């Protein structure tokens, strides 16, 4: 089953991207990744956005949720209108 998911996902990835692993990650928490087959793995390849806080840090998640709830579309619309666009 996992192999089928991986093969299917490759159909939707640009040819310029490659996969260095056949892991199918379900979620990340703190320093760990959890695979769909139940494995818990220490993420030694995380990027700059995860290195300091870990995956799904509660304060980062809350900040993203708060930002997403803001009415940012109307702010952009008002800015365009004030510039005469």
N, C-alpha and C positions, 0 to 999 in steps of 0.2 A: 504494500500500500504506500509506504513512504517513497519508494522509488518512483511510483506513478505520479505522486504529487510533485516531486522534483523534476521529472521529465516534463510534466505539464507546465510548471512554472518557467522552464527554460524557453518555452514557445513565446512567452510574453516579455522576455528580456532582450534588449538591443544586442546585436552581435558584438558591439564594442565592449560589452560587459561580460565578465566571465565569473564562474563560481569556483572558489578554491576549496569548497567543501560540499558535501552532500547532506549537511545538517539542515533540518527543517525546524527553524526556531519558532516556537509558539509565543514566547514573551521573554522579557528581560526584567529582572528585579535586582536592584543593587549592583553587585559585581557579577551576577550570574545570568546565564541564559538557560532557558528551559525548552527542551525539544518536544516535539509532538509525541515522541515515543517515551516521554517521561524522564529523560536524562537531565541532570543539573550539571552545568558546565561553567567553570570560571572563564569569564570573557577576557581573554588576553589580547584581543584585537580591537577593542573599542576605540572609537574616534574621540576627537577633542571635546565633543559635546557630552560625552558620557564619562570620561576619565575622572573628572572632579566630583561629580555627584552620583554617579551610578545610573542604572536604568530605572526609570519610573520613580525618581525621587519625589516624595510627596509635595515638597514646596515647589518644585519645578512643574509638576502636573497641575497644581493649584494655580500657578501663575499663567500657564497656558490656557486653562479653563476660563479664568477670569478675563484674559485678553480676548478669547473667542466670543465671550458674551457681550463685549463692547460693541457699540453701534458704529463700527469703523467705516462702513459703506457710506453712511450719511456724511461723515467727516470728509471723505474724499469728494463726494458730490458737492458739498458746500465749498470746498477749496476750489474746485473747478469753476463753480458759479461765481466765486469772488474774483477769479482771474478772467472772467468773461468767456469761458470755453463752453 
